[in-house]
Amino acid sequence: MLGDGTRCVHGGESEPAVAEPLMPGPVFAAPYHLGGADRVGDADFYGRAGNPGWRALERALGELDGGHCVLLPSGMAAIGTLLRTVLHAGDALVLPSDGYYATRDLVRTELSELNLDVREVPTSGPFPPEVFDDARLVLLETPSNPGLDVCDIAELAERAHAAGALVAVDNTTATPLGQRPLELGADAVVASDTKAVCGHSDLLLGHVSTADEELARRLTGTRTLSGAIPAPFETWLAHRSLATLDLRLERQAANAAALAEALAEHTAVSGLRWPGASSDPAHGPASRQMRRWGGVLRFELRDAEAVRRLLERSRLVSGTTSFGGVHSTADRRAQWGDPVPEGFVRFSAGCEDTADLVADVLGALD
Ligand SMILES: *Cc1c(COP(=O)(O)O)cnc(C)c1O
């Protein structure tokens, strides 16, 4: 198989054609010409049902995930589309209690009329046998956002399948280069490509991948009928960004490793977590299923004021929610209602020079 960098650069490309660009531009169309009175074969006919740019990016992401990719306009659109497609009224749904907060909110509010039997379990477990009983879907998130805890996808997929449940993994933090949940036994991957996959903090996008062709067809059907479709220009920007994902992750992980080392001994910092560090509690299980590390770490300062001071004094790090971009950012998660201490920081290492970033953060802390 070709390497990560090669697949990021060439994923989804079309046959080279003389005098055509290496990467075709976005196609803007509401209706397409039918070429006559009636549609010919499965040719594109309407923008809600199909776009050549979607298919190109879906080929690229699907190849990286090892399945059929269905592109959606955001990570939440991906999660919502999967849940609406798979779940029926009264179904049991297993969710991480410590994962992305909007997923829990979606289930509690928008999907409340389904009267789901929601079972929340922390990502680090334990997963008692009864949580899988008659479950329809087990949604895992590893590494979890924002806590960066890890669960064993292969083991949990086996247990969930034995109970007759489907398994989906929110792979946002890891990215398809960091972890391939479908190979580990998951039935579906959901992801917010808004984060590291797009990586420039300028657009929202998401996708679901599955090896199950029928499920992919149903997800596409939900997308077409719900009308929650990705915009052609955002899709094109995302595809353009994907080319450098391997390079960006490499620098981000190197920066996270250097910061984790520099902060480990710092007296103002506690609760430091980065799964790539050999001393991290999640390092063992993460090493068994992850292919590389990312740039997201977390730590705690004394209180909210200490986080404010850090961001005030830093030149390179901005207070920003989201993560995975080329700029280093830090997010005080308690402000958004995550069940974490006031001084809890999710830190996203960007692509700055390692020495500059470490010096900036240490200088801002002192
Ligand atoms: C950001 C995020 C989402 C939601 O993605 P959007 O693109 O913002 O809709 C879902 N899951 C995780 C783990 C995320 O970090």
The ligand as a Gaussian input file, in Angstrom:
#p B3LYP/6-31G(d) Opt

LIG

0 1
 C      -15.820000      18.983000      16.609000
 C      -16.257000      17.598000      16.895000
 C      -17.483000      17.132000      16.423000
 C      -18.462000      18.027000      15.678000
 O      -17.950000      18.472000      14.473000
 P      -18.448000      19.814000      13.707000
 O      -17.696000      19.753000      12.439000
 O      -18.086000      20.957000      14.595000
 O      -19.912000      19.684000      13.542000
 C      -17.816000      15.818000      16.670000
 N      -16.999000      14.998000      17.350000
 C      -15.817000      15.427000      17.843000
 C      -14.968000      14.477000      18.598000
 C      -15.409000      16.733000      17.628000
 O      -14.246000      17.151000      18.128000

